[in-house]
Amino acid sequence: MTAGRYTEAAEHLGQALALRRGPVLSNVTVHLRERQQPLLDEALLSAREGRIEAELALGRHDAAVPQLMRLVMENPLRERLLGQLMTALHRCGRQAEALAVYERGRRMLRDELGVDPDRALRDIRQSVLTGTLARPAARETAGIVGTALALPDGGPRPAVARVRDRGAWSGVVPAMLPADVADFSGRRRELDGIAAALGQAGPSPAVVTGAAGTGKSALAVHAAHQARRSFPDGQLHADLSGQSECPRSPAEVLGWFLRAMGVAEHNLPASVEERGQLYRSLLADRRMLVLLDNAADDRQIRPLLPGTGGCRTLITGRDSFTTLPGARPLALGPMSAEEGCRMLSAIVGAERTRNEPDAAARIAELCDRLPLALRIVAARLAAHPHQRLAAAAARLEPEERRLDELRAGDLDIRAALSSGHRRVAAPVRAALGVLAYSGPDAFGVQEAADVLGCPRKDAEDALESLAGARLLEVSTPAPSRYRLMPLVRLYAREQSRGAGFPAPRAADDGRWSARACVML
């Protein structure tokens, strides 16, 4: 580049570094790696600096900023990188941020090494302050093109850097996915849908939505494990606890992710905006999978979305998140009868379900074919290998004790339903209690209005609120029909009694009268 051939230098450096794949020296002896790794790391970093220098000389500072932010985080004491980042930020009109980079670097050099920044970095700071920083093509870098990367086999290759630089994390590649579900079964169509969504180009998130107990998290984790090979730069995961009373804040989750990607605690920005910028910068040109489980709403999700198309996001929650650009919702309902029986078989053993197929089918129906409820019953059966399936089904038959039966350890169908119940306003909860006593499993808006004794518009609003909380199933196409699942009906009746609402009484024509029970 001493001859000013910046375009050629940037092109050759980029092409050469594109040859690099994954961590170097991964299959050599510890002794050889300890001797060669520092030399290789230094050569590689010098090559990156050289390519970025050429890019800056060509006026490509906008594209250089994300790369430099990542490199500075990985190498906070590298003064040449600090100067390059300051230069790029200043040319993007971000003078305050350029000066902040200098100040952080100065403190780091003083605290870690007890030295001040070198003359070159101080000159860049002064030029930023006075507005006299050289324009593109005014700076030259000597001795870069001739740098070579000496490999253990003795064959030299150009020491060049490319923005993608896969596998070059400082430290461990993030692998934050929870353990896969060993006995996962069914949901073949949904798994194929998630795989297709994750395989499409662009940053549009894939969304798994559904009612409590439908197995959204288990499905997403299983799908993420199946897709791991497509995301070699790592996988990030967070349980956002969206259905709890205290969902995780985006700032807290960004802190988890940044630490997982090697950002030291003292380098974490304070504001959620700055954390989001750093997060997107570190993900730029990487291929990573981000699993956001149990999300509350789009406001919680937006700061956690990667900014480039190389990464993919998989979201689970009861919301459809259709306000997120390009979101692809996949609605998850109860399992089929066949899938429910297969799930029981996978957990309790094929022989037991084969010996009592009718009892297995009845258990599946009494559990509303919900994976959570089925897993609870299956866990009880697995703990009692001599218990007959027919006996387990008999325990579920009485409605007054069914919810009590669907609890084992930290798995509790009542607790799962309660989170959605809390989401709706008190008058809407009262309306659900009335509908739970009203008799029909499926009904339209006008039928609900008649039962509730309220105007059609108020009934429609209440039904939409309940459907949004996944307490009612909605059939399509219009006109909508609403369906109350048996377990939800039992829970709503229980809550209605606990809240002191009187049970609706039957009228002379056999229909339920509830006009005095709810004020919408």
TACORWO-V123491 format. One record per pair of residues at least 12 apart in sequence whose C-alpha atoms are under 10 Angstrom apart, sorted by sequence separation. I is the first residue (numbers start at 1). J is the second residue. If there is no record, write none. Layout:
BEGIN
i->[I/I]
j->[J/J]
END
This chain:
BEGIN
i->[24/25/52/69/72/85/86/89/105/106/146/147/148/194/208/240/292/315/319/341/345/377/380/439/445/447/448/471/472/473/502/504/24/51/52/68/69/72/85/86/145/146/147/193/194/207/224/240/255/292/314/315/316/318/341/364/392/435/438/445/446/449/471/472/504/68/71/84/86/103/144/145/194/206/239/254/255/290/301/313/314/315/316/318/363/378/434/437/438/445/446/448/449/471/502/503/25/52/68/69/83/86/102/106/144/145/238/255/263/290/345/363/377/444/445/448/467/501/502/24/52/68/69/82/85/86/105/106/144/221/237/238/263/290/341/344/377/435/444/445/466/467/472/501/24/68/85/255/258/289/341/344/431/434/435/445/467/471/472/501/67/68/83/190/238/251/254/257/258/261/288/341/342/434/445/464/470/471/48/49/65/66/82/83/102/237/238/251/253/263/305/341/342/344/377/444/445/463/48/64/65/68/82/102/236/237/251/252/255/258/262/295/296/297/301/340/341/344/431/432/64/65/68/236/251/254/255/258/261/287/288/289/290/291/292/293/294/295/296/297/298/340/341/343/431/471/49/65/66/82/83/102/103/217/235/236/250/251/253/254/257/261/284/285/286/287/288/289/290/291/292/293/294/295/296/297/298/299/302/341/342/430/48/61/65/79/82/102/249/250/251/252/280/283/284/285/286/287/288/289/290/291/292/293/294/295/296/297/298/301/302/337/338/340/341/61/64/65/82/101/236/251/254/255/258/279/280/282/283/284/285/286/287/288/289/290/291/292/293/294/295/297/298/299/337/340/341/63/64/76/99/194/198/235/236/250/251/254/279/280/281/283/284/285/286/287/288/289/290/291/292/294/296/298/299/337/339/340/380/45/61/62/79/98/99/194/198/234/250/276/277/279/280/281/283/284/285/295/297/298/338/343/363/367/380/17/53/61/62/65/78/79/98/99/234/276/279/280/281/283/284/297/337/340/344/347/348/362/363/366/380/53/56/60/61/76/77/187/191/195/199/275/276/279/280/283/336/337/340/341/343/347/361/362/365/366/377/379/380/431/52/56/59/61/62/72/76/77/99/190/191/194/195/198/275/276/277/335/336/340/348/349/352/359/360/363/364/367/376/377/379/380/17/45/61/62/79/95/98/99/190/193/194/273/276/277/339/340/344/347/348/359/360/362/363/366/373/376/377/378/379/428/432/442/444/16/17/49/53/56/60/61/77/78/98/188/191/192/195/199/212/272/276/337/338/340/343/344/347/348/358/359/362/363/366/375/376/377/428/431/432/442/443/49/52/56/59/60/69/76/77/96/187/191/195/198/272/336/337/339/343/346/347/348/349/356/357/358/359/360/361/362/363/373/374/375/376/379/431/442/14/45/48/52/55/72/76/95/96/186/190/191/194/257/334/335/336/341/344/345/348/349/352/355/356/357/359/360/363/366/373/375/376/428/429/442/13/14/17/46/94/95/184/185/334/335/336/340/344/347/348/352/355/356/359/362/363/372/373/376/428/432/445/448/13/46/49/56/77/82/86/184/191/334/335/340/343/344/347/348/352/353/358/359/362/367/372/373/376/427/428/431/444/445/45/52/77/95/333/334/335/348/349/352/353/366/367/375/376/429/444/445/13/14/83/84/87/90/91/181/185/333/334/344/348/352/376/425/428/429/443/444/445/13/14/79/80/83/86/87/90/180/181/184/333/344/373/424/428/443/444/12/13/79/82/83/86/89/90/179/180/253/367/372/373/432/442/443/444/10/11/77/80/81/83/84/87/178/180/181/182/372/373/425/432/442/443/9/10/13/79/80/83/87/90/180/181/348/372/373/424/425/441/442/443/9/10/79/82/83/86/91/179/180/423/424/441/442/10/11/90/91/178/179/180/370/423/440/441/442/7/9/10/11/91/177/178/180/181/372/424/440/441/6/9/10/91/177/180/421/423/424/439/441/8/9/10/87/178/179/180/367/420/423/6/7/10/87/177/178/247/248/253/257/420/422/424/6/7/10/87/88/177/247/248/420/421/436/441/1/5/6/87/247/250/251/254/420/421/435/436/4/6/7/233/244/247/249/250/253/254/419/420/421/436/439/6/7/177/241/242/243/249/250/253/420/438/1/5/6/233/234/235/236/237/238/239/240/241/242/243/244/248/249/250/251/417/432/436/437/452/1/4/5/175/233/234/235/236/237/238/239/240/241/242/243/247/250/251/417/418/436/437/451/232/233/234/235/236/237/238/239/240/241/242/249/250/417/435/436/231/232/233/234/235/236/237/238/239/240/241/242/433/434/436/437/1/231/232/233/234/235/236/237/238/239/240/432/433/436/437/175/177/230/231/232/238/432/433/435/436/174/175/176/177/178/230/231/242/433/434/435/436/462/173/174/175/176/177/178/230/231/433/434/437/461/173/174/175/176/177/178/228/240/432/433/436/451/452/453/454/173/174/175/176/177/178/228/240/431/432/433/450/451/452/453/454/458/459/172/173/174/175/176/227/430/433/434/450/451/452/453/458/173/174/429/430/432/433/450/451/452/453/169/432/433/450/451/452/453/454/167/168/169/224/430/431/438/450/452/453/454/455/166/167/224/429/430/433/437/438/449/452/453/454/166/167/224/421/429/434/436/437/438/452/453/165/433/434/436/437/438/452/430/433/434/435/437/221/417/418/421/429/430/433/434/220/417/421/430/433/439/440/220/221/439/220/414/418/426/438/439/217/242/243/413/414/417/418/421/438/61/217/218/242/243/413/417/437/438/59/60/217/235/237/240/241/242/414/437/438/57/58/59/216/217/234/235/236/237/239/240/242/414/418/435/437/57/58/59/216/233/235/413/434/56/57/58/231/434/435/56/57/58/231/434/55/56/57/176/231/434/54/55/56/57/53/54/56/57/174/431/434/53/57/176/403/433/434/54/174/175/205/206/207/208/209/402/403/433/53/54/174/205/207/208/209/431/432/53/54/173/174/399/403/430/431/53/172/173/174/399/402/403/430/431/171/172/173/224/401/402/429/430/431/50/51/54/171/172/224/400/427/428/430/50/53/170/171/198/223/399/403/427/428/49/50/169/170/426/427/428/50/51/169/170/221/426/427/50/51/74/220/400/426/49/50/67/68/74/75/220/221/425/48/67/74/220/47/50/66/67/73/74/219/46/47/67/71/217/218/47/64/70/71/216/217/47/63/205/216/217/46/47/204/205/215/216/47/203/204/216/318/44/203/43/44/203/204/43/44/203/204/212/43/202/203/205/206/207/208/209/210/211/212/42/43/202/203/204/205/206/207/208/209/210/211/40/41/201/202/203/204/205/206/207/208/209/210/211/40/50/51/52/200/201/202/203/204/205/206/207/208/209/210/39/40/50/51/52/201/202/203/204/205/206/207/208/209/210/39/40/47/48/49/50/51/52/201/207/208/209/39/40/47/48/49/51/177/200/207/208/209/46/47/48/169/175/177/198/199/207/208/219/36/44/45/46/47/48/174/175/176/177/198/207/373/36/43/44/45/46/47/48/176/197/198/206/207/216/36/43/44/45/197/198/205/216/42/43/44/48/197/214/215/216/368/370/43/44/168/214/215/368/33/40/164/166/167/205/210/214/215/367/368/32/164/165/166/167/194/204/205/206/207/208/209/210/211/213/214/215/366/367/368/163/164/165/166/204/205/206/207/208/209/210/211/212/213/214/365/366/163/164/203/204/205/206/207/208/209/210/211/162/163/164/203/204/205/206/207/208/209/210/211/28/202/203/204/205/206/207/208/209/210/25/24/25/41/197/6/13/197/5/13/197/4/12/197/4/6/194/4/5/6/9/10/193/194/4/9/193/194/2/3/4/8/193/1/2/3/19/1/2/3/19/20/1/2/17/20/190/333/1/2/16/17/19/20/190/1/2/16/17/18/19/20/23/190/1/2/15/16/17/18/19/22/23/24/1/14/16/17/18/20/21/22/23/24/1/13/14/15/16/17/18/20/21/22/23/187/12/13/14/15/16/17/18/19/20/21/22/23/164/13/14/15/17/18/20/21/22/12/13/14/17/18/20/187/320/11/12/13/14/186/187/319/10/14/186/318/319/9/10/11/188/318/319/334/10/186/187/318/186/218/185/186/214/218/185/186/213/214/215/216/185/186/213/214/215/216/185/186/213/214/215/184/185/212/213/214/215/108/184/185/211/212/213/214/183/185/212/213/215/183/185/213/183/184/185/213/104/183/184/182/183/182/243/243/244/245/243/244/243/244/242/243/245/244/245/243/244/243/185/74/73/74/73/74/73/74/73/76/70/73/213/213/213/212/213/212/212/213/212/213/73/211/212/211/212/212/69/70/74/212/69/70/73/211/22/69/70/71/22/66/69/70/71/66/69/70/66/68/69/70/66/67/68/70/66/67/65/66/67/66/67/66/67/66/211/211/212/210/211/212/210/211/212/210/211/209/210/211/211/210/212]
j->[36/37/64/81/84/97/98/101/117/118/158/159/160/206/220/252/304/327/331/353/357/389/392/451/457/459/460/483/484/485/514/516/37/64/65/81/82/85/98/99/158/159/160/206/207/220/237/253/268/305/327/328/329/331/354/377/405/448/451/458/459/462/484/485/517/82/85/98/100/117/158/159/208/220/253/268/269/304/315/327/328/329/330/332/377/392/448/451/452/459/460/462/463/485/516/517/40/67/83/84/98/101/117/121/159/160/253/270/278/305/360/378/392/459/460/463/482/516/517/40/68/84/85/98/101/102/121/122/160/237/253/254/279/306/357/360/393/451/460/461/482/483/488/517/41/85/102/272/275/306/358/361/448/451/452/462/484/488/489/518/85/86/101/208/256/269/272/275/276/279/306/359/360/452/463/482/488/489/67/68/84/85/101/102/121/256/257/270/272/282/324/360/361/363/396/463/464/482/68/84/85/88/102/122/256/257/271/272/275/278/282/315/316/317/321/360/361/364/451/452/85/86/89/257/272/275/276/279/282/308/309/310/311/312/313/314/315/316/317/318/319/361/362/364/452/492/71/87/88/104/105/124/125/239/257/258/272/273/275/276/279/283/306/307/308/309/310/311/312/313/314/315/316/317/318/319/320/321/324/363/364/452/71/84/88/102/105/125/272/273/274/275/303/306/307/308/309/310/311/312/313/314/315/316/317/318/319/320/321/324/325/360/361/363/364/85/88/89/106/125/260/275/278/279/282/303/304/306/307/308/309/310/311/312/313/314/315/316/317/318/319/321/322/323/361/364/365/88/89/101/124/219/223/260/261/275/276/279/304/305/306/308/309/310/311/312/313/314/315/316/317/319/321/323/324/362/364/365/405/71/87/88/105/124/125/220/224/260/276/302/303/305/306/307/309/310/311/321/323/324/364/369/389/393/406/44/80/88/89/92/105/106/125/126/261/303/306/307/308/310/311/324/364/367/371/374/375/389/390/393/407/81/84/88/89/104/105/215/219/223/227/303/304/307/308/311/364/365/368/369/371/375/389/390/393/394/405/407/408/459/81/85/88/90/91/101/105/106/128/219/220/223/224/227/304/305/306/364/365/369/377/378/381/388/389/392/393/396/405/406/408/409/47/75/91/92/109/125/128/129/220/223/224/303/306/307/369/370/374/377/378/389/390/392/393/396/403/406/407/408/409/458/462/472/474/47/48/80/84/87/91/92/108/109/129/219/222/223/226/230/243/303/307/368/369/371/374/375/378/379/389/390/393/394/397/406/407/408/459/462/463/473/474/81/84/88/91/92/101/108/109/128/219/223/227/230/304/368/369/371/375/378/379/380/381/388/389/390/391/392/393/394/395/405/406/407/408/411/463/474/47/78/81/85/88/105/109/128/129/219/223/224/227/290/367/368/369/374/377/378/381/382/385/388/389/390/392/393/396/399/406/408/409/461/462/475/47/48/51/80/128/129/218/219/368/369/370/374/378/381/382/386/389/390/393/396/397/406/407/410/462/466/479/482/48/81/84/91/112/117/121/219/226/369/370/375/378/379/382/383/387/388/393/394/397/402/407/408/411/462/463/466/479/480/81/88/113/131/369/370/371/384/385/388/389/402/403/411/412/465/480/481/50/51/120/121/124/127/128/218/222/370/371/381/385/389/413/462/465/466/480/481/482/51/52/117/118/121/124/125/128/218/219/222/371/382/411/462/466/481/482/51/52/118/121/122/125/128/129/218/219/292/406/411/412/471/481/482/483/50/51/117/120/121/123/124/127/218/220/221/222/412/413/465/472/482/483/50/51/54/120/121/124/128/131/221/222/389/413/414/465/466/482/483/484/51/52/121/124/125/128/133/221/222/465/466/483/484/53/54/133/134/221/222/223/413/466/483/484/485/51/53/54/55/135/221/222/224/225/416/468/484/485/51/54/55/136/222/225/466/468/469/484/486/54/55/56/133/224/225/226/413/466/469/53/54/57/134/224/225/294/295/300/304/467/469/471/54/55/58/135/136/225/295/296/468/469/484/489/50/54/55/136/296/299/300/303/469/470/484/485/54/56/57/283/294/297/299/300/303/304/469/470/471/486/489/57/58/228/292/293/294/300/301/304/471/489/53/57/58/285/286/287/288/289/290/291/292/293/294/295/296/300/301/302/303/469/484/488/489/504/54/57/58/228/286/287/288/289/290/291/292/293/294/295/296/300/303/304/470/471/489/490/504/286/287/288/289/290/291/292/293/294/295/296/303/304/471/489/490/286/287/288/289/290/291/292/293/294/295/296/297/488/489/491/492/57/287/288/289/290/291/292/293/294/295/296/488/489/492/493/232/234/287/288/289/295/489/490/492/493/232/233/234/235/236/288/289/300/491/492/493/494/520/232/233/234/235/236/237/289/290/492/493/496/520/233/234/235/236/237/238/288/300/492/493/496/511/512/513/514/234/235/236/237/238/239/289/301/492/493/494/511/512/513/514/515/519/520/234/235/236/237/238/289/492/495/496/512/513/514/515/520/236/237/492/493/495/496/513/514/515/516/233/496/497/514/515/516/517/518/232/233/234/289/495/496/503/515/517/518/519/520/232/233/290/495/496/499/503/504/515/518/519/520/233/234/291/488/496/501/503/504/505/519/520/233/501/502/504/505/506/520/499/502/503/504/506/291/487/488/491/499/500/503/504/291/488/492/501/504/510/511/292/293/511/293/487/491/499/511/512/291/316/317/487/488/491/492/495/512/136/292/293/317/318/488/492/512/513/135/136/293/311/313/316/317/318/490/513/514/134/135/136/293/294/311/312/313/314/316/317/319/491/495/512/514/135/136/137/294/311/313/491/512/135/136/137/310/513/514/136/137/138/311/514/136/137/138/257/312/515/136/137/138/139/136/137/139/140/257/514/517/137/141/260/487/517/518/139/259/260/290/291/292/293/294/487/488/518/139/140/260/291/293/294/295/517/518/140/141/260/261/486/490/517/518/141/260/261/262/487/490/491/518/519/260/261/262/313/490/491/518/519/520/140/141/144/261/262/314/490/517/518/520/141/144/261/262/289/314/490/494/518/519/141/142/261/262/518/519/520/143/144/262/263/314/519/520/144/145/168/314/494/520/144/145/162/163/169/170/315/316/520/144/163/170/316/144/147/163/164/170/171/316/144/145/165/169/315/316/146/163/169/170/315/316/147/163/305/316/317/147/148/305/306/316/317/149/305/306/318/420/147/306/147/148/307/308/148/149/308/309/317/149/308/309/311/312/313/314/315/316/317/318/149/150/309/310/311/312/313/314/315/316/317/318/148/149/309/310/311/312/313/314/315/316/317/318/319/149/159/160/161/309/310/311/312/313/314/315/316/317/318/319/149/150/160/161/162/311/312/313/314/315/316/317/318/319/320/150/151/158/159/160/161/162/163/312/318/319/320/151/152/159/160/161/163/289/312/319/320/321/159/160/161/282/288/290/311/312/320/321/332/150/158/159/160/161/162/288/289/290/291/312/321/487/151/158/159/160/161/162/163/291/312/313/321/322/331/152/159/160/161/313/314/321/332/159/160/161/165/314/331/332/333/485/487/161/162/286/332/333/486/152/159/283/285/286/324/329/333/334/486/487/152/284/285/286/287/314/324/325/326/327/328/329/330/331/333/334/335/486/487/488/284/285/286/287/325/326/327/328/329/330/331/332/333/334/335/486/487/285/286/325/326/327/328/329/330/331/332/333/285/286/287/326/327/328/329/330/331/332/333/334/152/326/327/328/329/330/331/332/333/334/151/151/152/168/327/137/144/328/137/145/329/137/145/330/138/140/328/139/140/141/144/145/328/329/140/145/329/330/139/140/141/145/330/139/140/141/157/140/141/142/158/159/141/142/157/160/330/473/142/143/157/158/160/161/331/143/144/158/159/160/161/162/165/332/144/145/158/159/160/161/162/165/166/167/145/158/160/161/162/164/165/166/167/168/146/158/159/160/161/162/163/165/166/167/168/332/158/159/160/161/162/163/164/165/166/167/168/169/310/160/161/162/164/165/167/168/169/160/161/162/165/166/168/335/468/160/161/162/163/335/336/468/160/164/336/468/469/160/161/162/339/469/470/485/162/338/339/470/339/371/339/340/368/372/340/341/368/369/370/371/341/342/369/370/371/372/342/343/370/371/372/342/343/370/371/372/373/267/343/344/370/371/372/373/343/345/372/373/375/344/346/374/345/346/347/375/267/346/347/346/347/347/416/417/418/419/418/419/419/420/419/420/422/422/423/422/423/423/371/261/261/262/262/263/263/264/264/267/263/267/411/412/413/413/414/414/415/416/416/417/278/416/417/417/418/419/277/278/282/420/278/279/282/420/232/279/280/281/233/277/280/281/282/278/281/282/279/281/282/283/280/281/282/284/281/282/281/282/283/283/284/284/285/285/467/468/469/468/469/470/469/470/471/470/471/470/471/472/473/473/488]
END
